[in-house]
């Protein structure tokens, strides 16, 4: 048989393979470049960037949990000016499509970042983060109200010009299908899900919350079955493509996401403990295709 073909098309753009990284777990690649050949990724998704610098939440803001971790970083980032001059400039040296994750406290803040990047040829797509559970204003507020989600999608689409807009959805809702439809109604070119699940951990001896923020976002293998279910429900509710994420740690997890309906897959928390994990997942997907006689990865997308 022919060698395994892993290329996919997403929102009118072609990617060499379906793997990217989950925003907030890989920086903009600079920190991982000594461990990972970034040029082999299907795309790189940057950490969230806002219109002005954000300090994030007070510490402690990360803790381990069984089969996962909790974080309450609060989207700390240096702002769009530094991002353009430092992060995008760094990525110029790599032949890899760039998906920029955009965050904001208000619709106007989202618009400001989108407008700055709309004409930047170094940016392939924009992922609008309306799902962070660790920001008290904006963010998840827009991702849990269908009408607000539709509005922020429409306004970002207007500012983005011809750049595809992906709406990153939260799992902290009653119906993920309804939220997917709300994003599609606003003109989204794609959706990505899931972001972290809101969680809490208490130190019973200190009698205090483990995280200064009290709650944090739960990620890792513990949430993978939830993510697969939501990717399945969302992908069957809309006609736009899906980036699936949530606890992807092995090639089997990635294949499962695609069978559930994801066109692309984002690898997140596992990169903290295994920096090269995404490339191991890629190799595993190639072996799986050869072993099962699957000539093209697109043949398994949404087969269930």
C-alpha positions in Angstrom: 0.0 0.0 0.0 1.0 3.7 -0.3 2.6 5.4 2.6 0.2 6.8 5.2 -1.1 10.3 4.2 -1.8 12.5 7.2 -2.6 15.8 5.5 -5.9 17.4 6.3 -7.9 20.5 5.1 -9.4 22.8 7.7 -11.4 25.9 7.0 -9.9 26.1 3.5 -6.3 25.7 4.6 -4.1 22.7 4.1 -2.0 21.2 6.9 0.7 18.5 6.6 -0.8 16.6 9.5 -3.7 17.0 11.9 -1.7 17.7 15.0 -1.3 21.1 16.8 -0.7 22.0 20.4 -3.2 23.3 22.9 -3.0 27.0 23.7 -1.2 27.7 26.9 0.7 24.4 27.0 3.5 25.1 24.5 4.2 28.9 24.7 4.8 30.0 21.2 7.2 27.1 20.6 10.4 28.9 21.8 10.5 27.0 25.1 10.1 23.6 23.3 12.3 24.2 20.3 15.3 22.4 21.8 13.2 19.3 22.3 10.7 19.3 19.4 11.2 19.8 15.7 8.5 22.4 15.4 8.6 22.1 11.6 7.0 18.7 11.8 3.8 19.9 13.5 0.7 20.3 11.5 0.4 23.8 13.1 1.4 25.6 16.3 -1.2 27.2 18.4 0.2 30.0 20.5 -0.5 30.9 24.1 -3.4 33.4 24.5 -2.5 37.0 23.7 -4.4 40.1 24.8 -4.5 43.7 23.7 -2.4 44.8 26.8 -0.2 42.8 29.2 -2.0 40.6 31.7 -0.3 39.6 35.0 -2.5 36.6 35.6 -3.7 35.2 38.9 -1.9 35.1 42.2 0.2 32.0 43.2 -0.1 29.2 43.9 -1.8 28.5 40.6 -0.9 25.0 39.5 -1.4 21.7 41.3 -1.3 18.0 40.3 -4.4 15.8 40.5 -5.0 12.1 39.9 -4.5 11.6 36.1 -4.2 15.3 35.5 -3.5 18.8 36.8 -5.3 22.0 37.7 -4.2 25.4 36.7 -5.4 29.0 37.4 -2.8 30.9 35.4 -5.3 33.5 34.4 -3.9 33.9 30.8 -0.8 35.7 31.9 0.8 37.2 28.8 3.0 40.2 27.7 0.4 41.6 25.3 0.1 42.0 21.6 3.0 44.3 21.0 5.6 42.0 22.6 3.9 39.0 20.9 4.3 40.5 17.5 7.9 41.6 18.0 9.1 38.5 19.8 6.9 35.4 19.3 5.9 35.9 15.7 9.4 36.9 14.8 10.7 33.7 16.4 8.2 31.6 14.4 9.4 33.1 11.1 12.3 30.6 11.1 9.9 27.6 11.0 7.8 26.3 8.2 4.7 25.7 10.3 1.3 27.4 10.1 0.6 29.6 13.1 -2.8 29.7 14.9 -2.9 32.6 17.3 -5.1 32.2 20.4 -6.8 35.5 21.3 -8.2 36.5 24.7 -9.9 39.5 26.2 -12.0 40.9 29.0 -14.5 42.5 26.6 -15.5 42.2 23.0 -13.6 45.3 22.2 -10.4 43.8 23.6 -10.9 40.7 21.4 -11.5 43.0 18.4 -8.3 45.0 19.1 -6.1 41.9 18.9 -7.9 40.5 15.9 -7.5 43.8 14.0 -3.8 43.9 14.7 -3.3 40.4 13.3 -5.8 40.5 10.4 -3.2 41.5 7.8 -0.2 39.7 9.3 0.9 37.0 6.7 2.7 35.1 9.5 -0.7 34.2 11.0 -2.8 31.4 9.4 -5.8 31.4 11.7 -7.2 33.0 14.9 -8.5 31.0 17.8 -10.8 33.1 20.0 -10.7 32.0 23.6 -14.2 32.3 25.0 -13.7 29.4 27.4 -11.0 30.1 30.1 -12.5 29.4 33.5 -9.8 31.3 35.3 -10.6 34.9 34.2 -13.3 36.6 36.2 -14.3 39.1 33.4 -15.0 38.2 29.8 -13.6 34.9 28.5 -15.8 32.1 29.8 -18.7 34.6 30.2 -18.9 34.8 26.4 -18.6 31.1 26.0 -21.5 30.1 28.2 -24.2 32.4 26.7 -25.2 31.4 23.2 -26.3 35.0 22.2 -23.1 36.5 23.5 -21.0 33.8 21.8 -22.7 34.5 18.5 -22.1 38.2 18.9 -18.4 38.0 19.7 -18.0 35.5 16.8 -19.6 38.0 14.4 -17.6 40.9 15.6 -14.3 39.0 15.5 -15.1 37.7 12.0 -15.6 41.3 10.8 -12.3 42.4 12.1 -10.4 39.3 10.9 -11.0 40.0 7.2 -10.1 36.8 5.3 -8.4 35.1 8.3 -10.4 32.0 9.4 -11.8 32.3 13.0 -12.0 29.3 15.3 -14.1 29.7 18.5 -12.6 27.8 21.4 -15.5 26.4 23.4 -15.9 25.6 27.1 -17.1 22.3 28.5 -18.8 24.1 31.4 -22.2 24.3 29.7 -25.4 22.3 29.7 -25.3 21.7 25.9 -22.1 21.8 23.9 -24.2 21.3 20.7 -26.1 24.5 21.4 -22.8 26.4 21.9 -21.3 24.9 18.7 -24.4 26.0 16.8 -24.2 29.5 18.3 -20.6 29.9 17.1 -21.6 28.6 13.6 -24.4 31.1 13.5 -21.9 33.9 14.2 -19.9 32.9 11.2 -17.1 30.8 12.8 -15.0 28.9 10.3 -14.3 26.2 12.9 -14.5 25.4 16.6 -12.1 23.9 19.0 -12.9 22.0 22.2 -12.7 21.3 25.0 -11.0 23.8 27.3 -10.5 22.8 30.9 -13.2 21.7 33.3 -13.8 24.0 36.3 -12.5 22.2 39.4 -11.4 22.7 43.0 -8.9 21.1 45.4 -8.7 21.6 49.2 -5.7 21.0 51.5 -7.5 19.3 54.4 -4.5 19.8 56.8 -3.9 23.5 56.1 -7.7 23.9 55.7 -7.2 26.1 52.7 -7.8 26.0 49.0 -4.8 24.6 47.2 -5.0 27.3 44.4 -5.1 31.0 45.4 -7.9 31.4 42.8 -9.9 28.7 44.7 -11.0 27.1 41.5 -8.9 26.1 38.5 -9.1 24.4 35.2 -8.8 20.6 35.2 -6.9 19.1 32.3 -5.1 15.9 31.4 -6.1 12.2 30.8 -8.8 12.5 33.5 -11.0 14.7 31.2 -10.4 12.8 27.9 -13.6 10.7 27.9 -15.6 13.9 28.5 -13.8 15.6 25.7 -14.4 12.8 23.2 -18.1 12.9 24.0 -18.3 16.6 23.5 -16.3 16.6 20.3 -18.8 13.9 19.0 -21.8 16.0 20.0 -20.4 19.3 18.7 -19.2 17.9 15.4 -22.5 16.3 14.6 -24.3 19.6 15.4 -22.5 21.8 12.9 -21.1 21.8 9.4 -17.9 23.5 10.3 -14.7 21.6 11.2 -13.5 20.8 14.7 -10.2 20.8 16.5 -10.5 18.2 19.3 -8.5 18.5 22.5 -8.7 17.4 26.1 -6.4 14.8 27.7 -4.7 13.7 24.4 -1.6 11.8 25.6 -1.2 8.9 23.0 -1.8 8.2 19.4 -4.9 6.2 20.3 -6.3 9.3 22.0 -5.8 11.3 18.9 -7.3 8.7 16.6 -10.3 8.5 19.0 -10.8 12.2 18.7 -10.8 12.0 14.9 -13.2 9.1 14.8 -15.5 11.2 17.1 -15.5 14.0 14.5 -12.4 16.1 14.9 -10.5 17.1 11.7 -7.5 18.2 13.8 -6.3 17.4 17.3 -4.5 19.5 19.8 -2.0 18.0 22.3 -1.8 19.8 25.7 -0.9 18.8 29.2 1.3 15.8 28.3 3.9 18.2 26.9 4.7 19.3 30.4 6.0 15.9 31.4 6.9 14.6 27.9 8.1 17.5 25.7 8.4 15.3 22.7 5.0 13.7 23.2 3.4 15.3 20.1 5.9 13.8 17.8 5.5 10.4 19.4 1.8 10.7 18.9 2.4 11.6 15.2 4.6 8.5 14.8 2.0 6.3 16.5 -0.7 7.6 14.1 1.5 6.7 11.1 2.0 3.1 12.5 -1.7 2.8 13.2 -2.6 3.7 9.6 0.0 1.2 8.3 -1.2 -1.6 10.6 -4.9 -1.0 9.8 -4.5 -0.4 6.0 -5.7 3.2 6.3 -4.3 5.1 3.4 -5.5 8.6 4.3 -6.2 10.0 7.8 -9.3 11.8 6.4 -10.9 8.3 6.0 -11.4 8.0 9.8 -12.8 11.5 10.5 -16.2 11.2 12.0 -16.7 7.6 11.0 -18.9 6.8 14.1 
